[in-house]
Amino acid sequence: MRPIYPIWILVSDSSRARLFSVASAHRPLVLEADFEHAESRAHEQELVSDRPGRMSQSTAGGAHPGHGSRSGMEPSTPPKTVEHERFARMLTTVLSTQFGRNSFARLVITASPEFLGLLRDNLSEPLKKSLVATLNKDYTRLTEVELAEQLAPLLMSADRIEPPGSWPAISPPP
């Protein structure tokens, strides 16, 4: 059986994150790292260097093909979404590196619903196997004491939670 502790807890939204560890169910949370991603809070205008590029639109069947109107090109993904994805990749890279160094045995992620999806999409397979819970709650503004109160039931049952990757394979009946 894999070790249960330490458990790392990532508390995040799209612009800030705190990473805590807990050594056992009855020990306090310890802040391991604090992350800020100012670009995720920036206004769209601050993220784009200038106006969108221009693209010629041909006039179909006209006398001068290729000499039509010019329209502004919109980026395929909004700049704010790009920054949110960048922050999610950075956080999951940190987690993967630390998991590879055996810094923690299990992982809990609590994040705002939209950002939780981005984090899940970027988790490596080993991290997915260490994940014991995800909560689609934005706890980034809670104090450590308030966070510990919210997570207490989960942490008290952590020794009974097996990560999905360690669940035994069940064969169908013959």
C-alpha positions as CSV (number, residue, x, y, z in Angstrom):
1,M,0.0,0.0,0.0
2,R,1.2,3.5,-0.9
3,P,2.0,6.0,1.9
4,I,-0.9,8.2,2.9
5,Y,0.9,11.3,4.1
6,P,2.1,13.9,3.4
7,I,-0.9,15.2,1.5
8,W,-0.5,18.3,-0.6
9,I,-3.5,20.6,-1.0
10,L,-3.6,23.0,-3.9
11,V,-6.0,25.9,-3.3
12,S,-6.4,28.0,-6.5
13,D,-8.2,30.2,-8.8
14,S,-7.1,31.5,-12.2
15,S,-4.8,34.1,-10.8
16,R,-3.4,32.9,-7.4
17,A,-2.7,29.7,-5.7
18,R,-1.5,28.4,-2.3
19,L,0.0,25.0,-1.8
20,F,-0.3,23.4,1.6
21,S,1.0,20.2,3.1
22,V,-0.4,18.2,6.0
23,A,1.6,15.5,7.7
24,S,-1.4,13.8,9.3
25,A,-5.1,14.3,10.0
26,H,-4.4,16.0,13.3
27,R,-1.5,18.3,12.2
28,P,-1.9,21.8,11.0
29,L,-1.7,22.9,7.4
30,V,1.8,24.1,6.4
31,L,2.1,26.6,3.6
32,E,4.6,25.2,1.1
33,A,4.3,27.8,-1.7
34,D,2.3,30.9,-2.7
35,F,1.8,31.7,-6.4
36,E,0.5,34.8,-8.1
37,H,-0.2,35.1,-11.8
38,A,-0.9,38.8,-12.4
39,E,-1.5,38.3,-16.1
40,S,-4.7,36.4,-15.3
41,R,-6.1,39.5,-13.5
42,A,-5.0,41.9,-16.3
43,H,-7.5,43.6,-18.6
44,E,-7.7,42.2,-22.1
45,Q,-6.2,45.4,-23.5
46,E,-3.1,45.0,-21.3
47,L,-2.5,41.5,-22.6
48,V,-2.6,42.4,-26.3
49,S,0.3,44.4,-27.7
50,D,-1.7,46.2,-30.4
51,R,-4.8,46.0,-32.5
52,P,-5.6,42.7,-34.3
53,G,-3.9,42.1,-37.6
54,R,-5.7,42.7,-40.9
55,M,-6.7,40.1,-43.4
56,S,-7.8,40.6,-47.0
57,Q,-11.1,39.0,-48.0
58,S,-11.4,38.3,-51.7
59,T,-14.5,39.3,-53.6
60,A,-15.9,36.1,-55.0
61,G,-16.3,36.2,-58.7
62,G,-15.5,39.9,-58.9
63,A,-13.4,41.7,-61.4
64,H,-10.4,41.7,-59.1
65,P,-10.1,38.5,-57.1
66,G,-8.2,39.1,-53.8
67,H,-8.9,42.8,-53.7
68,G,-11.8,42.8,-51.3
69,S,-12.4,44.4,-48.0
70,R,-10.0,44.1,-45.1
71,S,-11.2,43.0,-41.7
72,G,-9.6,42.7,-38.3
73,M,-8.5,39.2,-37.3
74,E,-9.6,38.1,-33.8
75,P,-7.4,35.8,-31.9
76,S,-8.6,32.2,-31.9
77,T,-8.4,32.1,-28.1
78,P,-9.1,35.1,-25.9
79,P,-5.9,36.4,-24.2
80,K,-7.3,35.9,-20.7
81,T,-8.1,32.3,-21.4
82,V,-4.5,31.8,-22.7
83,E,-3.2,33.2,-19.4
84,H,-5.4,31.0,-17.4
85,E,-4.2,27.9,-19.3
86,R,-0.6,29.1,-18.8
87,F,-1.1,29.4,-15.1
88,A,-2.7,25.9,-14.9
89,R,0.2,24.4,-16.8
90,M,2.7,26.1,-14.5
91,L,1.0,24.8,-11.4
92,T,0.7,21.2,-12.7
93,T,4.3,21.3,-13.7
94,V,5.3,22.3,-10.2
95,L,3.2,19.5,-8.8
96,S,4.6,16.9,-11.2
97,T,8.1,17.9,-10.3
98,Q,7.5,17.7,-6.6
99,F,5.6,14.4,-6.9
100,G,8.6,13.0,-8.8
101,R,10.8,14.0,-5.9
102,N,8.5,12.2,-3.5
103,S,7.6,15.5,-1.7
104,F,4.0,14.2,-1.2
105,A,2.0,11.0,-1.5
106,R,-1.5,12.3,-2.2
107,L,-3.0,15.4,-3.7
108,V,-6.2,17.3,-3.1
109,I,-7.2,20.2,-5.4
110,T,-9.7,22.8,-4.6
111,A,-10.3,25.5,-7.2
112,S,-13.0,27.6,-8.8
113,P,-15.0,25.4,-11.2
114,E,-13.7,26.8,-14.5
115,F,-10.1,26.6,-13.3
116,L,-10.5,23.2,-11.8
117,G,-11.2,21.9,-15.3
118,L,-8.0,23.5,-16.7
119,L,-6.0,21.9,-13.9
120,R,-7.5,18.5,-14.4
121,D,-6.8,18.7,-18.2
122,N,-3.1,19.4,-17.4
123,L,-2.5,16.7,-14.7
124,S,0.1,14.0,-15.6
125,E,-0.9,10.4,-15.2
126,P,1.1,9.9,-12.0
127,L,-0.6,13.0,-10.5
128,K,-4.0,11.7,-11.5
129,K,-3.2,8.5,-9.6
130,S,-2.2,10.5,-6.5
131,L,-5.3,12.6,-6.6
132,V,-7.7,11.7,-3.8
133,A,-10.2,14.6,-4.1
134,T,-11.1,17.6,-6.1
135,L,-13.5,20.3,-4.8
136,N,-15.0,22.9,-7.2
137,K,-14.9,25.6,-4.5
138,D,-12.9,28.8,-4.6
139,Y,-11.2,28.8,-1.1
140,T,-8.4,31.2,-2.1
141,R,-9.7,34.0,0.1
142,L,-10.0,31.8,3.3
143,T,-7.5,32.0,6.1
144,E,-5.5,28.9,6.9
145,V,-7.7,28.3,10.0
146,E,-10.9,28.6,7.8
147,L,-9.4,26.4,5.2
148,A,-8.5,23.7,7.8
149,E,-12.1,23.8,9.1
150,Q,-13.5,23.3,5.5
151,L,-11.1,20.5,4.7
152,A,-11.2,18.7,8.1
153,P,-13.7,16.0,7.2
154,L,-11.8,15.2,4.1
155,L,-8.4,15.0,5.9
156,M,-9.9,12.9,8.7
157,S,-11.0,10.3,6.2
158,A,-7.7,10.5,4.1
159,D,-6.4,7.3,5.6
160,R,-9.4,5.5,4.2
161,I,-9.3,7.0,0.7
162,E,-7.4,5.1,-1.9
163,P,-6.4,7.1,-5.0
164,P,-8.1,5.9,-8.2
165,G,-4.8,4.6,-9.6
166,S,-4.5,2.1,-6.7
167,W,-8.0,0.7,-6.9
168,P,-7.8,-3.0,-7.7
169,A,-9.0,-4.1,-11.1
170,I,-12.3,-6.0,-10.8
171,S,-12.9,-8.7,-13.3
172,P,-16.5,-9.2,-14.5
173,P,-18.1,-12.4,-13.4
174,P,-17.7,-15.4,-15.8
